[in-house]
Amino acid sequence: MRRWRGLAATPADLGRTVVTVGQYDGVHRGHQQLIGTAVERARSLGRPCVLVTFDPHPSEVVRPGSHPAILTSLDRKAELVAGLGVDGMCVIPFTLEFSRHTPEEFAHGVLVEQLHASAVVVGENFTYGHRAAGTVTTLAQEGRRFGFAVEGIPLAGDDSADGEVTISSTYIRACVAAGDMESAARALGRPHRVDGVVVRGDRRGRELGYPTANVESPPWTAIPADGVYAGHLVTLDPSGATLRSAPAAISVGTNPTFQGSRRTVEAYVLDFTGDLYGEHVGVEFVSRLRPMTSFTGVDALVEAMAGDVARTRAVLGLPPAG
């Protein structure tokens, strides 16, 4: 998949395209259906499918301080949409100046002049332009004027939840914030993952017999609620592609037994010996085992950690430790 930042960097040999536009944070099941439709239209027309997204998140530019928790980094997003068959990903730097473009300026300047759209596929609730004045209806009008087709795709629902819910990035963020990783995974179509770099911590886990990878993630990353989780630690190559995955017991919180104050994500990789410092990794959360607890002493903490590892094995379907 080709990837570029800024409209000026659009490849000159792109030709006519099928475009889908959105923030696509999470690339969840609803996004997957929408992107899949865009890819199908592109294949039927013999044209490349281009996904347009924005960085930073528009809400932070329009309303500073309102940046939502991010479910997928740009690298992770690129990996996921490439897997869905997208041919190109254009990241538009979202600025105050860009936010003031009228719907017509966006349609003509972005979709027509730069991306040469022959068709545009978006969600039925899609808005664009200054103060979100543009809708699918106005986009269809612009399409008739400028010569591109427009398709608005209905939102996907999850009827396996308590009462059907609309799958959205906002819903998934709420699940993650509550530690409900099963609901988040149903909506995403995969476990929620936190990417980052393994950094040196206080090395207390090593002293207790449970050495952990302390994962430092980018700002605004969607971190699950404090607690202990069963999941996996995946190691990544420089492009963000998965190299290998290993089961892990994961701790999120401030280490209250030791009066910690800094919130961390730490993964104890089962049956692993080695050094992960400096590695780019992803922490995949499968299920919350318990809330974060302050123990009366080290012995009680170590006993709880042994129980966490045993429950992690059970949740992940692994045999007990030999």
WOJO-V168021 format. One record per backbone hydrogen bond with DSSP energy under -0.5 kcal/mol. CO is the residue of the C=O (numbers start at 1). NH is the residue of the N-H. If there is no record, write none. Layout:
co:CO nh:NH
co:CO nh:NH
This chain:
co:2 nh:89
co:4 nh:6
co:4 nh:91
co:6 nh:9
co:7 nh:10
co:11 nh:14
co:16 nh:48
co:17 nh:118
co:17 nh:119
co:18 nh:50
co:19 nh:121
co:20 nh:52
co:24 nh:27
co:28 nh:32
co:29 nh:33
co:30 nh:34
co:31 nh:35
co:32 nh:36
co:33 nh:37
co:34 nh:38
co:35 nh:39
co:36 nh:40
co:37 nh:41
co:38 nh:42
co:39 nh:43
co:40 nh:44
co:41 nh:45
co:42 nh:46
co:42 nh:47
co:43 nh:46
co:48 nh:18
co:48 nh:50
co:49 nh:87
co:49 nh:88
co:50 nh:20
co:50 nh:52
co:51 nh:90
co:52 nh:22
co:53 nh:92
co:55 nh:94
co:57 nh:60
co:57 nh:61
co:58 nh:61
co:58 nh:62
co:59 nh:63
co:63 nh:66
co:70 nh:222
co:73 nh:77
co:74 nh:78
co:75 nh:79
co:76 nh:80
co:77 nh:81
co:78 nh:82
co:79 nh:83
co:80 nh:84
co:81 nh:84
co:81 nh:86
co:82 nh:85
co:87 nh:2
co:88 nh:51
co:89 nh:4
co:89 nh:91
co:90 nh:53
co:90 nh:92
co:91 nh:6
co:91 nh:93
co:92 nh:55
co:93 nh:95
co:95 nh:99
co:96 nh:100
co:97 nh:100
co:98 nh:101
co:101 nh:130
co:102 nh:106
co:103 nh:107
co:104 nh:108
co:105 nh:109
co:106 nh:110
co:106 nh:111
co:107 nh:112
co:108 nh:113
co:109 nh:114
co:110 nh:115
co:111 nh:117
co:112 nh:116
co:116 nh:17
co:118 nh:149
co:119 nh:19
co:120 nh:151
co:121 nh:21
co:122 nh:153
co:123 nh:126
co:128 nh:134
co:129 nh:132
co:130 nh:133
co:134 nh:128
co:135 nh:139
co:136 nh:140
co:137 nh:141
co:138 nh:142
co:139 nh:143
co:140 nh:144
co:141 nh:145
co:142 nh:146
co:143 nh:147
co:143 nh:148
co:149 nh:120
co:151 nh:122
co:151 nh:153
co:153 nh:124
co:156 nh:167
co:157 nh:159
co:158 nh:161
co:158 nh:165
co:161 nh:163
co:165 nh:158
co:168 nh:172
co:169 nh:173
co:170 nh:174
co:171 nh:175
co:172 nh:176
co:173 nh:177
co:174 nh:178
co:175 nh:179
co:175 nh:180
co:176 nh:179
co:176 nh:225
co:179 nh:181
co:180 nh:184
co:181 nh:185
co:182 nh:186
co:183 nh:187
co:184 nh:188
co:185 nh:189
co:185 nh:190
co:187 nh:29
co:192 nh:285
co:193 nh:195
co:194 nh:283
co:196 nh:281
co:197 nh:199
co:197 nh:216
co:198 nh:278
co:199 nh:214
co:203 nh:207
co:204 nh:208
co:205 nh:210
co:206 nh:209
co:212 nh:214
co:213 nh:215
co:213 nh:267
co:214 nh:199
co:214 nh:216
co:215 nh:217
co:215 nh:265
co:216 nh:197
co:218 nh:221
co:220 nh:70
co:221 nh:223
co:227 nh:252
co:228 nh:289
co:228 nh:290
co:229 nh:250
co:230 nh:286
co:230 nh:287
co:231 nh:248
co:232 nh:234
co:232 nh:284
co:233 nh:246
co:234 nh:282
co:235 nh:243
co:235 nh:244
co:237 nh:240
co:241 nh:237
co:244 nh:235
co:246 nh:233
co:247 nh:270
co:248 nh:231
co:248 nh:250
co:249 nh:268
co:250 nh:229
co:251 nh:266
co:252 nh:227
co:253 nh:264
co:255 nh:258
co:255 nh:260
co:256 nh:259
co:264 nh:253
co:265 nh:215
co:266 nh:251
co:267 nh:213
co:267 nh:269
co:268 nh:249
co:268 nh:270
co:269 nh:272
co:276 nh:279
co:279 nh:198
co:279 nh:281
co:280 nh:236
co:281 nh:196
co:282 nh:234
co:282 nh:284
co:283 nh:194
co:283 nh:285
co:284 nh:232
co:284 nh:286
co:285 nh:192
co:287 nh:230
co:290 nh:228
co:293 nh:295
co:297 nh:301
co:298 nh:302
co:299 nh:303
co:300 nh:304
co:301 nh:305
co:302 nh:306
co:303 nh:307
co:304 nh:308
co:305 nh:309
co:306 nh:310
co:307 nh:311
co:308 nh:312
co:309 nh:313
co:310 nh:314
co:311 nh:315
co:312 nh:316
co:313 nh:318
co:314 nh:317
